[in-house]
Amino acid sequence: MLIIFKKKSIILPKGYKKLLLHSCCSPCACYAMELLQNSNINFSIFFYNPNVHPKKEYILRKNENIRFAKKLNIPFIDVDYDKNNWFNRIKGLEFEPERGKRCTLCFDMRFERTALYAYENNFSIITSVLGISRWKDLDQINKSGLKAVSRYSNMIYWTFNWRKKGGSLNMITISKREKFYQQQYCGCVYSLRDTNKHRIKNNRNKIQIGKNYYQ
């Protein structure tokens, strides 16, 4: 394994030793995974993303994350593709803009499931790599994470900012090194719809699922 930030290391807050890391995809998770491993932190990947559509896209993202987790020998927890529950949850918010109420409910759902698994499997701290993307509202993500853990005593949501101190650049560098599949929209069917509308308006081709990889 090639670590591109050998001198960097982090520690978990409050002296905790075991972390559950919610991941949406390898490009977003790769920097966090290498940094956590380089810091000798015991962690597992939790993959619960019922928002991702279509299923072909979901499988691509999941399999890339599994591939990298196996390479680093990191436990990977694969939760069911609970898409029907997701569609029911965001019903009526189909035309909300990105970073709007639909996204909040989506984050809530994913973090609630992450926190439940953590509670049932003796993890006292959870976090997510969703906020490393510049397209996401980090404040919005953190509020959903904090809300999810508030149901459980002695559990915290770690609001670590993976973007800072070269995080975003390292994410891209690792993704190119590993030749990860590069998704071109947030993940849900409504994000796909709106991204394609924007592309057509700017004389660009629609997104082709499975065609884009980091070079």
Backbone as a printed PyTorch tensor [residue, N CA C, xyz], in Angstrom:
tensor([[[  0.8380,  -1.1910,   0.0000],
         [  0.0000,   0.0000,   0.0000],
         [  0.8750,   1.2430,   0.0000]],

        [[  0.5010,   2.2210,  -0.8170],
         [  1.2400,   3.4790,  -0.8900],
         [  0.5140,   4.5320,  -0.0750]],

        [[  1.1540,   5.0070,   0.9950],
         [  0.5990,   6.0960,   1.7780],
         [  1.2190,   7.3890,   1.2720]],

        [[  0.4060,   8.3560,   0.9060],
         [  0.9470,   9.5800,   0.3190],
         [  1.0290,  10.7090,   1.3410]],

        [[  0.7720,  10.3880,   2.6010],
         [  0.8390,  11.3950,   3.6530],
         [  1.4500,  10.7490,   4.8880]],

        [[  2.6590,  10.2130,   4.7280],
         [  3.2840,   9.3900,   5.7560],
         [  3.3910,  10.0720,   7.1100]],

        [[  3.5580,  11.3950,   7.1290],
         [  3.7740,  12.0810,   8.3870],
         [  2.4760,  12.4630,   9.0850]],

        [[  1.3270,  12.2040,   8.4480],
         [  0.0500,  12.5850,   9.0230],
         [ -0.5570,  11.4290,   9.8130]],

        [[ -1.1420,  11.7450,  10.9530],
         [ -1.8920,  10.7670,  11.7150],
         [ -2.9390,  11.5090,  12.5390]],

        [[ -3.9620,  10.8080,  12.9310],
         [ -5.0410,  11.3990,  13.7200],
         [ -5.3740,  10.4750,  14.8790]],

        [[ -6.1050,  10.9880,  15.8450],
         [ -6.5810,  10.1690,  16.9610],
         [ -8.0780,  10.3780,  17.1110]],

        [[ -8.7540,   9.3680,  17.6030],
         [-10.1830,   9.4800,  17.8420],
         [-10.4340,  10.3250,  19.0910]],

        [[-11.5380,  11.0420,  19.1190],
         [-11.8550,  11.8490,  20.3010],
         [-12.2000,  10.9820,  21.5140]],

        [[-12.0060,  11.5610,  22.6950],
         [-12.3760,  10.9560,  23.9770],
         [-11.7030,   9.6200,  24.2320]],

        [[-10.6000,   9.3680,  23.5360],
         [ -9.8730,   8.1340,  23.7830],
         [-10.5300,   6.8860,  23.2300]],

        [[-11.5470,   7.0500,  22.3720],
         [-12.2110,   5.8940,  21.7820],
         [-11.2460,   5.1290,  20.8790]],

        [[-11.4950,   3.8210,  20.7380],
         [-10.5640,   2.9550,  20.0050],
         [-11.1800,   2.2910,  18.7740]],

        [[-12.4990,   2.3270,  18.6580],
         [-13.1780,   1.5530,  17.6210],
         [-14.1860,   2.4390,  16.8920]],

        [[-13.9940,   2.6000,  15.5790],
         [-14.7830,   3.5380,  14.7790],
         [-15.5870,   2.8190,  13.7020]],

        [[-16.8310,   3.2740,  13.4990],
         [-17.6460,   2.8150,  12.3810],
         [-17.7070,   3.9500,  11.3660]],

        [[-17.1670,   3.7110,  10.1820],
         [-17.0490,   4.7430,   9.1450],
         [-18.0810,   4.5180,   8.0510]],

        [[-19.0880,   5.3970,   7.9920],
         [-20.0580,   5.3140,   6.9020],
         [-19.3960,   5.7860,   5.6130]],

        [[-19.5120,   4.9660,   4.5650],
         [-18.9060,   5.2870,   3.2770],
         [-19.9670,   5.2780,   2.1850]],

        [[-19.8450,   6.2350,   1.2590],
         [-20.7480,   6.2810,   0.1130],
         [-20.1000,   5.7210,  -1.1460]],

        [[-18.7490,   5.7370,  -1.1980],
         [-18.0290,   5.2660,  -2.3830],
         [-16.5300,   5.2970,  -2.0990]],

        [[-15.7650,   4.6300,  -2.9380],
         [-14.3120,   4.6060,  -2.7590],
         [-13.6500,   5.9670,  -2.9370]],

        [[-13.9920,   6.7570,  -3.9670],
         [-13.3280,   8.0540,  -4.1020],
         [-13.4760,   8.9220,  -2.8530]],

        [[-14.6660,   8.9390,  -2.2580],
         [-14.8610,   9.7540,  -1.0590],
         [-14.2060,   9.1410,   0.1740]],

        [[-14.1180,   7.8140,   0.2200],
         [-13.6310,   7.1360,   1.4230],
         [-12.1360,   6.8650,   1.4300]],

        [[-11.4980,   6.8490,   0.2700],
         [-10.1280,   6.3220,   0.1850],
         [ -9.1280,   7.0660,   1.0570]],

        [[ -9.2010,   8.3990,   1.0680],
         [ -8.2610,   9.1650,   1.8870],
         [ -8.4670,   8.8680,   3.3670]],

        [[ -9.7310,   8.8720,   3.8020],
         [-10.0350,   8.5640,   5.2030],
         [ -9.5590,   7.1730,   5.5740]],

        [[ -9.7550,   6.2100,   4.6830],
         [ -9.3540,   4.8330,   4.9600],
         [ -7.8460,   4.7130,   5.1430]],

        [[ -7.0860,   5.3450,   4.2580],
         [ -5.6290,   5.2720,   4.3810],
         [ -5.1360,   6.0440,   5.6070]],

        [[ -5.7370,   7.1950,   5.8630],
         [ -5.3280,   7.9880,   7.0170],
         [ -5.6310,   7.2670,   8.3310]],

        [[ -6.8050,   6.6740,   8.4400],
         [ -7.1740,   5.9350,   9.6420],
         [ -6.2700,   4.7290,   9.8500]],

        [[ -5.9890,   4.0270,   8.7620],
         [ -5.1060,   2.8650,   8.8840],
         [ -3.6890,   3.2920,   9.2590]],

        [[ -3.2260,   4.3760,   8.6700],
         [ -1.8960,   4.8850,   8.9760],
         [ -1.7970,   5.3450,  10.4330]],

        [[ -2.9500,   5.6860,  11.0260],
         [ -2.9970,   6.1460,  12.4110],
         [ -3.2490,   5.0030,  13.3890]],

        [[ -3.2630,   3.7650,  12.8650],
         [ -3.4750,   2.5690,  13.6950],
         [ -4.8120,   2.6020,  14.4340]],

        [[ -5.8310,   3.1170,  13.7630],
         [ -7.1760,   3.1700,  14.3400],
         [ -7.9700,   1.9570,  13.8770]],

        [[ -8.6150,   1.2970,  14.7910],
         [ -9.4580,   0.1410,  14.5020],
         [-10.8000,   0.6440,  13.9560]],

        [[-11.0700,   0.3600,  12.6870],
         [-12.3270,   0.8340,  12.1070],
         [-12.8770,  -0.1680,  11.1000]],

        [[-14.1660,  -0.0220,  10.8500],
         [-14.8590,  -0.8320,   9.8440],
         [-15.6320,   0.0960,   8.9210]],

        [[-15.7670,  -0.3420,   7.6620],
         [-16.5540,   0.4150,   6.6820],
         [-18.0060,  -0.0270,   6.7690]],

        [[-18.9210,   0.9430,   6.8180],
         [-20.3570,   0.6520,   6.8340],
         [-20.9620,   1.2180,   5.5590]],

        [[-21.4460,   0.3410,   4.6850],
         [-21.9740,   0.7630,   3.3860],
         [-23.4910,   0.6270,   3.3860]],

        [[-24.1490,   1.7610,   3.5650],
         [-25.6150,   1.8120,   3.5180],
         [-26.0180,   3.0520,   2.7370]],

        [[-26.3970,   2.8570,   1.4780],
         [-26.6960,   3.9620,   0.5700],
         [-27.8860,   3.6200,  -0.3280]],

        [[-29.0860,   3.5150,   0.2630],
         [-30.2620,   3.1250,  -0.5180],
         [-30.7270,   4.1830,  -1.4970]],

        [[-30.1280,   5.3680,  -1.4310],
         [-30.4800,   6.4540,  -2.3420],
         [-29.9120,   6.2690,  -3.7400]],

        [[-28.8340,   5.4850,  -3.8720],
         [-28.1200,   5.4070,  -5.1510],
         [-28.9650,   4.6980,  -6.2070]],

        [[-29.0660,   5.3080,  -7.3630],
         [-29.9260,   4.8260,  -8.4520],
         [-29.2270,   5.0950,  -9.7870]],

        [[-29.3630,   4.1930, -10.7680],
         [-30.0280,   2.8910, -10.7160],
         [-29.1710,   1.8490,  -9.9960]],

        [[-29.6720,   0.6210,  -9.9550],
         [-28.9620,  -0.4200,  -9.2130],
         [-27.5760,  -0.6790,  -9.7930]],

        [[-27.4320,  -0.5330, -11.1040],
         [-26.1210,  -0.7190, -11.7260],
         [-25.0990,   0.2390, -11.1280]],

        [[-25.5140,   1.4770, -10.9060],
         [-24.6300,   2.4810, -10.3010],
         [-24.3150,   2.1040,  -8.8550]],

        [[-25.3330,   1.6540,  -8.1450],
         [-25.1490,   1.2320,  -6.7470],
         [-24.1080,   0.1130,  -6.6500]],

        [[-24.2450,  -0.8800,  -7.5040],
         [-23.3200,  -2.0270,  -7.4700],
         [-21.9000,  -1.5910,  -7.8190]],

        [[-21.7600,  -0.7120,  -8.8110],
         [-20.4310,  -0.2060,  -9.1720],
         [-19.7610,   0.4850,  -7.9820]],

        [[-20.4990,   1.3540,  -7.3340],
         [-19.9330,   2.0900,  -6.1940],
         [-19.5820,   1.1330,  -5.0490]],

        [[-20.4810,   0.2140,  -4.7780],
         [-20.2350,  -0.7230,  -3.6800],
         [-19.0450,  -1.6290,  -3.9750]],

        [[-18.9850,  -2.1800,  -5.1720],
         [-17.8940,  -3.1060,  -5.5050],
         [-16.5290,  -2.4290,  -5.4970]],

        [[-16.4650,  -1.1630,  -5.9250],
         [-15.2110,  -0.4300,  -5.8610],
         [-14.7670,  -0.2460,  -4.4080]],

        [[-15.7390,   0.0190,  -3.5380],
         [-15.4140,   0.1940,  -2.1240],
         [-14.9700,  -1.1240,  -1.4910]],

        [[-15.6200,  -2.2070,  -1.8790],
         [-15.2130,  -3.5260,  -1.3860],
         [-13.7930,  -3.8510,  -1.8480]],

        [[-13.5100,  -3.5440,  -3.1130],
         [-12.1730,  -3.8180,  -3.6640],
         [-11.0860,  -3.1210,  -2.8570]],

        [[-11.3100,  -1.8530,  -2.5400],
         [-10.2880,  -1.1060,  -1.8120],
         [-10.2030,  -1.5610,  -0.3500]],

        [[-11.3470,  -1.8880,   0.2390],
         [-11.3420,  -2.3880,   1.6230],
         [-10.5600,  -3.6970,   1.7220]],

        [[-10.7350,  -4.5540,   0.7270],
         [ -9.9830,  -5.8220,   0.7220],
         [ -8.4920,  -5.5620,   0.5720]],

        [[ -8.1390,  -4.5970,  -0.2670],
         [ -6.7350,  -4.2720,  -0.4700],
         [ -6.0770,  -3.8180,   0.8340]],

        [[ -6.8230,  -3.0640,   1.6400],
         [ -6.2860,  -2.5600,   2.9030],
         [ -6.5820,  -3.4940,   4.0830]],

        [[ -7.3200,  -4.5720,   3.7940],
         [ -7.7000,  -5.5270,   4.8430],
         [ -8.5610,  -4.8620,   5.9210]],

        [[ -9.5350,  -4.0820,   5.4710],
         [-10.4540,  -3.3910,   6.3630],
         [-11.8110,  -4.0920,   6.3210]],

        [[-12.4230,  -4.4020,   7.4780],
         [-13.7570,  -5.0320,   7.4870],
         [-14.7740,  -4.1690,   6.7520]],

        [[-15.5940,  -4.8180,   5.9280],
         [-16.5900,  -4.1170,   5.1250],
         [-17.9710,  -4.6610,   5.4710]],

        [[-18.8480,  -3.7850,   5.9470],
         [-20.1990,  -4.1780,   6.3430],
         [-21.1520,  -3.7190,   5.2530]],

        [[-21.7440,  -4.6750,   4.5740],
         [-22.6000,  -4.4180,   3.4190],
         [-24.0590,  -4.5580,   3.8460]],

        [[-24.7930,  -3.4460,   3.8690],
         [-26.1910,  -3.4520,   4.2900],
         [-27.0920,  -3.4840,   3.0550]],

        [[-28.2700,  -4.0480,   3.2200],
         [-29.1810,  -4.2480,   2.0940],
         [-29.4620,  -2.9680,   1.3160]],

        [[-29.7490,  -3.1390,   0.0260],
         [-30.1160,  -2.0340,  -0.8570],
         [-31.5880,  -1.7100,  -0.6180]],

        [[-31.8330,  -0.8490,   0.3670],
         [-33.1680,  -0.5860,   0.8960],
         [-33.8510,   0.5470,   0.1300]],

        [[-33.9110,   0.4310,  -1.1900],
         [-34.3520,   1.5620,  -2.0070],
         [-35.8350,   1.9020,  -1.8350]],

        [[-36.6980,   0.8980,  -1.6420],
         [-38.1240,   1.1820,  -1.5010],
         [-38.4000,   2.0260,  -0.2650]],

        [[-37.7170,   1.7140,   0.8130],
         [-37.8530,   2.4920,   2.0370],
         [-37.3840,   3.9270,   1.8030]],

        [[-36.3070,   4.0770,   1.0300],
         [-35.7960,   5.4160,   0.7300],
         [-36.8100,   6.2260,  -0.0680]],

        [[-37.3800,   5.6300,  -1.1220],
         [-38.3610,   6.3420,  -1.9410],
         [-39.5830,   6.7510,  -1.1130]],

        [[-40.0120,   5.8840,  -0.2060],
         [-41.1410,   6.2160,   0.6610],
         [-40.8020,   7.3850,   1.5820]],

        [[-39.5900,   7.4030,   2.0430],
         [-39.1730,   8.4260,   3.0040],
         [-39.1080,   9.8190,   2.3840]],

        [[-38.6860,   9.9060,   1.1420],
         [-38.5250,  11.2360,   0.5430],
         [-39.7060,  11.6080,  -0.3710]],

        [[-40.7870,  10.8240,  -0.2970],
         [-41.9630,  11.1000,  -1.1200],
         [-42.4680,  12.5240,  -0.8800]],

        [[-42.7240,  13.2400,  -1.9670],
         [-43.1850,  14.6160,  -1.8760],
         [-42.0690,  15.6380,  -1.9840]],

        [[-40.8240,  15.1540,  -1.9700],
         [-39.6720,  16.0580,  -2.0330],
         [-38.8670,  15.8430,  -3.3220]],

        [[-39.5240,  15.2860,  -4.3190],
         [-38.8360,  14.9250,  -5.5500],
         [-38.2160,  16.1190,  -6.2830]],

        [[-38.7580,  17.3070,  -6.0670],
         [-38.2590,  18.4780,  -6.7850],
         [-37.5380,  19.4700,  -5.8720]],

        [[-37.1460,  18.9940,  -4.7180],
         [-36.3010,  19.8020,  -3.8410],
         [-34.9240,  19.9690,  -4.4890]],

        [[-34.2840,  21.1110,  -4.2920],
         [-32.9370,  21.3000,  -4.8540],
         [-31.8910,  20.5260,  -4.0610]],

        [[-30.7170,  20.3330,  -4.6540],
         [-29.6030,  19.7420,  -3.9270],
         [-29.3210,  20.5770,  -2.6830]],

        [[-28.9950,  19.9090,  -1.5920],
         [-28.7500,  20.5210,  -0.2780],
         [-30.0420,  20.9570,   0.3940]],

        [[-31.1840,  20.5730,  -0.1610],
         [-32.4720,  20.9320,   0.4220],
         [-32.9820,  19.8740,   1.3910]],

        [[-34.3130,  19.8980,   1.6200],
         [-34.9320,  19.0020,   2.6080],
         [-34.7690,  17.5320,   2.2350]],

        [[-34.8050,  17.2430,   0.9310],
         [-34.6520,  15.8370,   0.5080],
         [-33.3060,  15.2820,   0.9380]],

        [[-32.2670,  16.0720,   0.7650],
         [-30.9280,  15.6250,   1.1590],
         [-30.8340,  15.4270,   2.6700]],

        [[-31.4810,  16.3130,   3.4350],
         [-31.4740,  16.1540,   4.8920],
         [-32.1170,  14.8410,   5.2970]],

        [[-33.2700,  14.5160,   4.7200],
         [-33.9390,  13.2570,   5.0440],
         [-33.1030,  12.0570,   4.6150]],

        [[-32.4060,  12.2030,   3.4850],
         [-31.5400,  11.1220,   2.9930],
         [-30.3940,  10.8850,   3.9700]],

        [[-29.7560,  11.9520,   4.4220],
         [-28.6770,  11.8180,   5.4100],
         [-29.2140,  11.2300,   6.7110]],

        [[-30.3710,  11.7160,   7.1380],
         [-30.9760,  11.2020,   8.3740],
         [-31.1550,   9.6900,   8.3060]],

        [[-31.7080,   9.2230,   7.2040],
         [-31.9870,   7.8010,   7.0490],
         [-30.7080,   6.9790,   7.1030]],

        [[-29.6930,   7.4240,   6.4110],
         [-28.4460,   6.6550,   6.3390],
         [-27.7110,   6.6550,   7.6780]],

        [[-27.7340,   7.7830,   8.3670],
         [-27.0470,   7.8500,   9.6620],
         [-27.8290,   7.1480,  10.7680]],

        [[-29.1500,   7.1570,  10.6790],
         [-29.9370,   6.4070,  11.6590],
         [-29.5860,   4.9280,  11.6040]],

        [[-29.4390,   4.4140,  10.3890],
         [-29.0920,   2.9890,  10.2350],
         [-27.6580,   2.7380,  10.6930]],

        [[-26.7670,   3.6760,  10.4230],
         [-25.3740,   3.5410,  10.8640],
         [-25.3010,   3.5280,  12.3890]],

        [[-26.0100,   4.4500,  13.0270],
         [-25.9970,   4.5390,  14.4870],
         [-26.6150,   3.2990,  15.1230]],

        [[-27.6760,   2.7690,  14.5160],
         [-28.2970,   1.5520,  15.0410],
         [-27.3270,   0.3850,  14.9990]],

        [[-26.6430,   0.2380,  13.8650],
         [-25.6600,  -0.8450,  13.7550],
         [-24.5520,  -0.6530,  14.7810]],

        [[-24.1130,   0.5770,  14.9470],
         [-23.0630,   0.8590,  15.9300],
         [-23.5130,   0.4590,  17.3290]],

        [[-24.7400,   0.8060,  17.6670],
         [-25.2910,   0.4720,  18.9840],
         [-25.3570,  -1.0440,  19.1930]],

        [[-25.7770,  -1.7470,  18.1550],
         [-25.9500,  -3.2010,  18.2660],
         [-24.6250,  -3.9640,  18.2270]],

        [[-23.5570,  -3.2870,  17.7980],
         [-22.2740,  -3.9830,  17.6150],
         [-21.1020,  -3.3120,  18.3460]],

        [[-21.4270,  -2.5920,  19.3960],
         [-20.4230,  -2.0630,  20.3270],
         [-19.4420,  -1.0620,  19.7180]],

        [[-19.9470,  -0.2160,  18.8100],
         [-19.1800,   0.9310,  18.3420],
         [-19.6810,   2.1560,  19.1080]],

        [[-18.7840,   2.9100,  19.7010],
         [-19.1820,   4.0920,  20.4680],
         [-19.0280,   5.3780,  19.6820]],

        [[-18.4290,   5.2900,  18.4990],
         [-18.2100,   6.4830,  17.6890],
         [-18.4140,   6.1600,  16.2090]],

        [[-19.1520,   7.0410,  15.5210],
         [-19.3720,   6.8820,  14.0830],
         [-19.0010,   8.1910,  13.3880]],

        [[-18.7110,   8.0850,  12.1150],
         [-18.5000,   9.2680,  11.2830],
         [-18.7790,   8.8870,   9.8340]],

        [[-18.6540,   9.8480,   8.9340],
         [-18.9390,   9.6000,   7.5220],
         [-17.9850,  10.3940,   6.6460]],

        [[-17.7820,   9.8950,   5.4350],
         [-16.9410,  10.6030,   4.4640],
         [-17.7740,  11.4350,   3.4910]],

        [[-19.0870,  11.4860,   3.6940],
         [-19.9410,  12.2390,   2.7790],
         [-19.4910,  13.6890,   2.6370]],

        [[-18.9890,  14.2640,   3.7150],
         [-18.6450,  15.6760,   3.7130],
         [-17.3660,  16.0340,   2.9940]],

        [[-16.6160,  15.0460,   2.5100],
         [-15.3760,  15.3800,   1.8020],
         [-15.6610,  15.9730,   0.4220]],

        [[-16.8430,  15.7250,  -0.0940],
         [-17.2220,  16.2610,  -1.4010],
         [-17.5400,  17.7470,  -1.2950]],

        [[-16.9930,  18.5240,  -2.2040],
         [-17.2510,  19.9710,  -2.2000],
         [-18.6880,  20.2910,  -2.6040]],

        [[-19.4030,  19.2930,  -3.1230],
         [-20.7900,  19.5010,  -3.5320],
         [-21.7550,  19.3760,  -2.3560]],

        [[-21.2420,  18.8910,  -1.2250],
         [-22.0980,  18.6720,  -0.0630],
         [-21.9750,  19.8180,   0.9410]],

        [[-23.0340,  20.0100,   1.7200],
         [-23.0490,  20.9780,   2.8100],
         [-22.6030,  20.2530,   4.0750]],

        [[-21.3930,  20.5250,   4.5230],
         [-20.8280,  19.8210,   5.6700],
         [-21.6500,  20.0420,   6.9300]],

        [[-22.1730,  21.2290,   7.0960],
         [-23.0220,  21.5400,   8.2460],
         [-24.2770,  20.6730,   8.2630]],

        [[-24.8810,  20.5300,   7.0990],
         [-26.0950,  19.7280,   6.9470],
         [-25.8180,  18.2610,   7.2950]],

        [[-24.6880,  17.7580,   6.8390],
         [-24.3030,  16.3750,   7.1120],
         [-24.0610,  16.1680,   8.6010]],

        [[-23.3100,  17.0570,   9.2080],
         [-22.9930,  16.9250,  10.6310],
         [-24.2420,  16.9730,  11.5080]],

        [[-25.1930,  17.8340,  11.1580],
         [-26.4360,  17.9210,  11.9340],
         [-27.1940,  16.5870,  11.8940]],

        [[-27.2210,  15.9500,  10.7290],
         [-27.8910,  14.6510,  10.6260],
         [-27.1610,  13.5790,  11.4370]],

        [[-25.8160,  13.6170,  11.3940],
         [-25.0410,  12.6600,  12.1630],
         [-25.2460,  12.8280,  13.6530]],

        [[-25.2140,  14.0640,  14.1300],
         [-25.4060,  14.3450,  15.5480],
         [-26.8180,  13.9710,  16.0040]],

        [[-27.7860,  14.2040,  15.1450],
         [-29.1680,  13.8400,  15.4560],
         [-29.3130,  12.3250,  15.5980]],

        [[-28.6510,  11.5780,  14.7240],
         [-28.7610,  10.1180,  14.7430],
         [-28.2120,   9.5110,  16.0350]],

        [[-27.0630,  10.0110,  16.4970],
         [-26.4520,   9.4250,  17.6990],
         [-27.1150,   9.9010,  18.9770]],

        [[-27.9280,  10.9710,  18.9030],
         [-28.5620,  11.5080,  20.1050],
         [-29.5490,  10.5140,  20.7190]],

        [[-29.9220,   9.4990,  19.9800],
         [-30.8390,   8.4720,  20.4830],
         [-30.1630,   7.4850,  21.4180]],

        [[-28.8460,   7.4900,  21.4130],
         [-28.0960,   6.4900,  22.1710],
         [-27.1530,   7.1620,  23.1590]],

        [[-27.1400,   6.6520,  24.3670],
         [-26.2290,   7.2040,  25.3660],
         [-24.8080,   6.7270,  25.0690]],

        [[-23.8330,   7.5620,  25.3480],
         [-22.4140,   7.2160,  25.1960],
         [-22.0040,   6.9350,  23.7540]],

        [[-22.7420,   7.4900,  22.7820],
         [-22.3260,   7.3810,  21.3830],
         [-22.1240,   8.7870,  20.8310]],

        [[-21.0710,   8.9750,  20.0570],
         [-20.8360,  10.2870,  19.4700],
         [-20.6920,  10.1890,  17.9520]],

        [[-21.0440,  11.2790,  17.2950],
         [-20.7770,  11.4290,  15.8670],
         [-19.5670,  12.3420,  15.7380]],

        [[-18.5260,  11.8560,  15.0850],
         [-17.2700,  12.5920,  14.9520],
         [-17.3780,  13.5340,  13.7610]],

        [[-17.3310,  14.8290,  14.0220],
         [-17.4960,  15.8330,  12.9700],
         [-16.1590,  16.2050,  12.3320]],

        [[-15.3180,  15.2230,  12.1270],
         [-14.0040,  15.4620,  11.5340],
         [-14.1590,  15.9550,  10.0970]],

        [[-13.3940,  16.9870,   9.7440],
         [-13.4620,  17.5590,   8.3960],
         [-12.3810,  16.9200,   7.5240]],

        [[-12.7890,  15.9640,   6.6800],
         [-11.8420,  15.2330,   5.8390],
         [-11.3010,  16.0830,   4.6950]],

        [[-11.9190,  17.2300,   4.4290],
         [-11.4630,  18.0840,   3.3300],
         [-10.1410,  18.7890,   3.6600]],

        [[ -9.9540,  19.1200,   4.9380],
         [ -8.8490,  19.9960,   5.3360],
         [ -7.4830,  19.3080,   5.2650]],

        [[ -6.4580,  20.1360,   5.2940],
         [ -5.0630,  19.6960,   5.3180],
         [ -4.7360,  18.7390,   4.1770]],

        [[ -5.2080,  19.1190,   2.9960],
         [ -4.9030,  18.3380,   1.8010],
         [ -5.8020,  17.1530,   1.5540]],

        [[ -6.8690,  17.0240,   2.3330],
         [ -7.7520,  15.8660,   2.1960],
         [ -8.3680,  15.7290,   0.8180]],

        [[ -8.8800,  16.8280,   0.2790],
         [ -9.5170,  16.7790,  -1.0430],
         [ -8.5200,  16.3990,  -2.1310]],

        [[ -7.3170,  16.9490,  -2.0440],
         [ -6.2810,  16.6270,  -3.0270],
         [ -5.8450,  15.1730,  -2.9000]],

        [[ -5.6590,  14.6980,  -1.6820],
         [ -5.2820,  13.3010,  -1.4740],
         [ -6.3500,  12.3440,  -1.9880]],

        [[ -7.6170,  12.7310,  -1.8120],
         [ -8.7190,  11.9130,  -2.3100],
         [ -8.5940,  11.7190,  -3.8270]],

        [[ -8.3290,  12.7880,  -4.5440],
         [ -8.2000,  12.7110,  -5.9990],
         [ -6.9590,  11.9090,  -6.3940]],

        [[ -5.8430,  12.1610,  -5.6780],
         [ -4.5920,  11.4630,  -5.9830],
         [ -4.7360,   9.9550,  -5.8060]],

        [[ -5.3540,   9.5410,  -4.7080],
         [ -5.5450,   8.1000,  -4.4620],
         [ -6.5040,   7.5150,  -5.4900]],

        [[ -7.5700,   8.2440,  -5.8080],
         [ -8.5520,   7.7600,  -6.7820],
         [ -7.9200,   7.5210,  -8.1420]],

        [[ -7.0210,   8.4190,  -8.5430],
         [ -6.3150,   8.2370,  -9.8160],
         [ -5.3570,   7.0520,  -9.7330]],

        [[ -4.6750,   6.9330,  -8.6070],
         [ -3.7360,   5.8240,  -8.4290],
         [ -4.4490,   4.4760,  -8.5000]],

        [[ -5.6270,   4.4080,  -7.9050],
         [ -6.3830,   3.1550,  -7.8470],
         [ -7.3160,   2.9680,  -9.0370]],

        [[ -7.4210,   4.0100,  -9.8780],
         [ -8.3130,   3.9720, -11.0470],
         [ -9.7460,   3.6170, -10.6510]],

        [[-10.2600,   4.3470,  -9.6670],
         [-11.6150,   4.1200,  -9.1870],
         [-12.6500,   4.5480, -10.2270]],

        [[-13.8190,   3.9300, -10.1310],
         [-14.9700,   4.4000, -10.8900],
         [-15.3370,   5.7790, -10.3700]],

        [[-15.5230,   6.7280, -11.2910],
         [-15.7860,   8.1210, -10.9240],
         [-17.2380,   8.4750, -11.2280]],

        [[-18.0670,   8.4870, -10.1960],
         [-19.4670,   8.8480, -10.3970],
         [-19.5870,  10.3150, -10.7620]],

        [[-20.6110,  10.6410, -11.5110],
         [-20.7550,  11.9890, -12.0420],
         [-21.9840,  12.7200, -11.5140]],

        [[-22.6100,  12.1490, -10.4950],
         [-23.7470,  12.7970,  -9.8330],
         [-23.8280,  12.2570,  -8.4130]],

        [[-24.5950,  12.9300,  -7.5780],
         [-24.6410,  12.5890,  -6.1530],
         [-25.0150,  11.1260,  -5.9330]],

        [[-26.0700,  10.6820,  -6.5970],
         [-26.4330,   9.2760,  -6.4310],
         [-27.8960,   8.9660,  -6.6570]],

        [[-28.7990,   9.8320,  -6.2120],
         [-30.2180,   9.5060,  -6.3240],
         [-30.7580,   9.8060,  -7.7190]],

        [[-31.9300,   9.2770,  -8.0050],
         [-32.5380,   9.4300,  -9.3240],
         [-32.8310,  10.8940,  -9.6280]],

        [[-33.1020,  11.6810,  -8.6040],
         [-33.4200,  13.0910,  -8.8110],
         [-32.1510,  13.9030,  -9.0740]],

        [[-31.0770,  13.5100,  -8.4480],
         [-29.7860,  14.1250,  -8.7530],
         [-29.3640,  13.8000, -10.1830]],

        [[-29.5960,  12.5650, -10.5960],
         [-29.2920,  12.1580, -11.9650],
         [-30.1220,  12.9580, -12.9590]],

        [[-31.3960,  13.0970, -12.6470],
         [-32.3000,  13.8800, -13.5110],
         [-31.8150,  15.3190, -13.6590]],

        [[-31.5270,  15.9710, -12.5470],
         [-31.1470,  17.3830, -12.5770],
         [-29.7590,  17.5940, -13.1890]],

        [[-28.8550,  16.6480, -12.9470],
         [-27.5270,  16.7530, -13.5490],
         [-27.6160,  16.6260, -15.0640]],

        [[-28.4460,  15.7110, -15.5410],
         [-28.6080,  15.5430, -16.9920],
         [-29.2810,  16.7670, -17.6210]],

        [[-30.2140,  17.3710, -16.9040],
         [-30.8430,  18.6030, -17.4050],
         [-29.7900,  19.6960, -17.5770]],

        [[-28.9200,  19.8080, -16.5960],
         [-27.8530,  20.8080, -16.6510],
         [-26.8900,  20.5200, -17.8070]],

        [[-26.5950,  19.2440, -18.0080],
         [-25.6850,  18.8690, -19.0980],
         [-26.2870,  19.2100, -20.4580]],

        [[-27.5410,  18.8610, -20.6440],
         [-28.2080,  19.1330, -21.9220],
         [-28.2510,  20.6390, -22.1860]],

        [[-28.5500,  21.3990, -21.1410],
         [-28.6020,  22.8600, -21.2650],
         [-27.2610,  23.4350, -21.6980]],

        [[-26.1800,  22.7570, -21.3040],
         [-24.8340,  23.2340, -21.6390],
         [-24.1880,  22.4310, -22.7670]],

        [[-25.0470,  21.8020, -23.5860],
         [-24.6040,  21.0670, -24.7770],
         [-23.6080,  19.9480, -24.4490]],

        [[-23.8680,  19.2230, -23.3530],
         [-23.0410,  18.0770, -22.9670],
         [-23.8830,  16.8110, -23.0310]],

        [[-23.2300,  15.6750, -23.2170],
         [-23.9380,  14.4090, -23.2680],
         [-24.4770,  14.0240, -21.8990]],

        [[-25.5460,  13.2500, -21.9030],
         [-26.0760,  12.7210, -20.6500],
         [-25.0710,  11.7670, -20.0080]],

        [[-25.2190,  11.5650, -18.7140],
         [-24.3430,  10.6590, -17.9800],
         [-24.5200,   9.2350, -18.4810]],

        [[-23.4140,   8.5480, -18.6820],
         [-23.4340,   7.1430, -19.0640],
         [-22.9210,   6.3250, -17.8760]],

        [[-23.8020,   5.5580, -17.2830],
         [-23.4530,   4.7840, -16.0900],
         [-22.3330,   3.7900, -16.4130]],

        [[-21.3060,   3.8080, -15.6100],
         [-20.2220,   2.8260, -15.7550],
         [-19.1700,   3.1830, -16.7770]],

        [[-19.1790,   4.3990, -17.2870],
         [-18.2500,   4.7680, -18.3660],
         [-17.0770,   5.6230, -17.9180]],

        [[-17.0940,   6.1150, -16.6860],
         [-16.1150,   7.1060, -16.2900],
         [-15.2150,   6.6080, -15.1560]],

        [[-13.9060,   6.5800, -15.3760],
         [-12.9460,   6.1420, -14.3650],
         [-11.8480,   7.1810, -14.2370]],

        [[-11.2920,   7.2940, -13.0210],
         [-10.1640,   8.1990, -12.8100],
         [ -8.9660,   7.7300, -13.6380]],

        [[ -8.3310,   8.6790, -14.2750],
         [ -7.1500,   8.3820, -15.0900],
         [ -5.9200,   9.1070, -14.5160]]])
